[in-house]
Amino acid sequence: MMSKKLKMKELQELERPYEKLEQYGPRELSDAELVAIQIQSGMAGRTALEIAHQLLKSFSGLTGLYEASLEEMCAIKGIGRVRAIRLKAAFELGNRHLSSRREEIRPVLQRPADIIQLMEPELRYLSREEFHVILLDVRHRMIRKIKISRGGLTAAVVFPRDIFREAVKANAAAIALVHNHPSGDAEPSAADLESTRRLMEVGEMMGIPVLDHLIIGSNESVSMKERGLI
């Protein structure tokens, strides 16, 4: 007897993620069910839901799956490149939605903890270093945040002109700097301190002070201002 693909419609009605979402809403679905919807169909002998469970098990949950590369996803039986790309796109849509919501609210960022709360979800688990600048008005309300550069595993190249061009365009009264350490260690390096002092000098000359530089690690985040480093 020939094997056949097992699709969502072959599951019992209450086990079908599509119908479950339609009837009860997305909040009622498990992580595996949401992933299965992105996978769409199964393969010989395995449903999309079973493949989704295997994915989450292989990467120790949603965070690991989010961090996985396309190649790592494709190594899981039943996940081809198209499905891996579909999953990556779904994660990115979620990220962009959260970012746009935060920007619409225009939060007041008076304390380092406020900035950490804003940026940790976006930067904590990245596998590459990214450098962001937060533009602030005179009341320390966020005008917007901008990704200035994306680097490798250990560094992102940052030029003062790129940062302050954006600050001038937005009529920012001050800025805060944020970048992640993919290693997970949030301690500032000598290069971090040197580049921060250089950017502070430029900010002082331009009348746009650098209020803080925060580093996001996997388990903690560090404010150079709170540490007395700047």
Secondary structure, 3 states (H helix, E strand, C coil): CCCCEEEHHHCCHHHCHHHHHHHHCHHHCCHHHHHHHHHCEEEECECHHHHHHHHHHHCCCHHHHHHCCHHHHHCCCCCCHHHHHHHHHHHHHHHHHHHHHHHHHCCECCCHHHHHHHHHHHHCCCCCCEEEEEEECCCCEEEEEEEEEECCCCCCCCCHHHHHHHHHHCCCCEEEEEEECCCCCCCCCHHHHHHHHHHHHHHHHHCCCEEEEEEECCCCEEECCCCCCC
